[in-house]
Amino acid sequence: ARQALLAKGGSEYFDALLLDVPCSATGVLRRRPDARWRFSAERLHTLAASQFRILHGAAAMVKSGGRLVYSTCSIEPEENEQLIKRWLAEHYDFRFLKQRLLLPGTEGTDGAFAALLTRA
């Protein structure tokens, strides 16, 4: 992804980056009922591994002092809170600022997760 951005004339580093990663879609089951049939522990593990790699690659493009928003349409801790905690344990140059988990129906929305991180 980094090479593609640079090839199109993008900056090597960004002030802010929104990362909406592929996920299990458990937060949007009411609109995507087919997602329930693709859900499994194995797929969840595979998705979390991919999300971790995507986050790692994207974070390398954030400037010092820049912000990164990690987002999913999932409500699974393995794709959200747990993943962010594990990722931050390996990336000391980033700091956790805040996160939000929306559960389906509680605020008139689908389920979703977002975490705001900043690079030191």
C-alpha positions in Angstrom: 0.0 0.0 0.0 2.8 2.4 0.8 4.4 2.0 -2.6 1.1 2.5 -4.3 0.6 5.8 -2.4 4.0 7.0 -3.1 3.7 6.1 -6.8 0.6 8.3 -7.1 2.6 11.3 -5.7 1.6 10.9 -2.1 3.7 12.1 0.8 5.8 9.5 2.6 4.4 10.6 5.9 0.9 11.7 6.8 -0.4 14.0 9.6 -3.5 11.8 10.0 -4.6 8.4 8.7 -7.9 6.6 8.9 -7.5 2.9 8.7 -10.8 1.0 8.1 -9.6 -2.6 8.1 -11.3 -5.7 6.7 -13.2 -7.4 9.6 -15.7 -10.1 10.6 -18.6 -7.6 10.3 -20.2 -8.7 13.5 -21.4 -5.2 14.1 -23.5 -5.0 11.0 -25.2 -8.4 11.0 -28.7 -6.9 10.8 -27.8 -5.4 7.4 -25.4 -8.2 6.4 -26.9 -11.5 7.7 -24.7 -13.5 5.4 -21.7 -12.5 7.5 -22.9 -14.8 10.3 -22.3 -17.9 8.1 -18.7 -16.9 7.4 -17.9 -16.3 11.1 -15.7 -18.9 12.8 -12.9 -18.9 15.4 -10.4 -19.7 12.7 -11.5 -16.8 10.4 -11.5 -14.5 13.4 -7.8 -15.5 14.1 -6.9 -15.0 10.4 -8.6 -11.6 10.3 -6.9 -10.4 13.5 -3.5 -11.4 12.1 -4.2 -9.5 8.9 -5.5 -6.4 10.8 -2.3 -6.5 12.9 -0.1 -6.5 9.8 -2.2 -3.8 8.1 -2.0 -1.6 11.2 1.8 -2.1 11.4 2.3 -1.1 7.7 0.0 1.9 7.9 1.5 3.2 11.1 4.9 3.5 9.4 3.4 6.2 7.2 2.3 8.4 10.1 4.5 11.5 11.0 5.8 12.1 14.5 2.9 13.9 16.2 0.5 12.5 13.7 -2.8 10.6 14.4 -4.0 7.3 13.3 -7.6 6.0 13.7 -8.0 2.3 13.6 -11.6 1.3 12.7 -13.7 -1.9 12.2 -17.4 -2.7 11.8 -16.8 -5.6 14.3 -17.7 -5.8 18.0 -15.2 -8.7 18.7 -12.5 -7.8 21.2 -9.9 -9.9 19.3 -10.3 -7.4 16.4 -10.6 -4.3 18.5 -9.5 -3.7 22.1 -7.2 -6.8 22.4 -5.6 -6.1 19.1 -4.8 -2.5 19.9 -3.4 -3.4 23.3 -1.2 -6.1 21.8 -0.1 -3.8 18.9 0.8 -0.9 21.3 2.9 -3.3 23.4 5.2 -3.7 20.4 5.0 -0.1 19.1 6.4 2.2 21.8 6.4 5.2 19.5 2.6 5.3 19.5 0.3 6.3 22.3 -3.3 5.4 23.0 -5.6 8.4 23.2 -9.1 7.0 23.3 -11.5 4.4 21.8 -15.1 3.9 21.3 -17.2 0.7 20.9 -20.7 1.1 19.6 -23.0 -1.9 20.1 -25.7 -2.5 17.5 -29.0 -0.8 18.5 -27.7 1.0 21.5 -27.3 4.4 19.8 -29.4 3.8 16.7 -26.4 2.6 14.8 -24.7 -0.5 13.7 -21.9 -1.9 15.8 -18.4 -0.5 15.3 -15.1 0.2 17.0 -12.5 3.0 16.6 -9.3 3.7 18.4 -7.4 7.0 18.2 -3.6 6.7 18.4 -0.8 9.3 18.1 2.8 8.9 17.2 5.3 10.4 19.7 
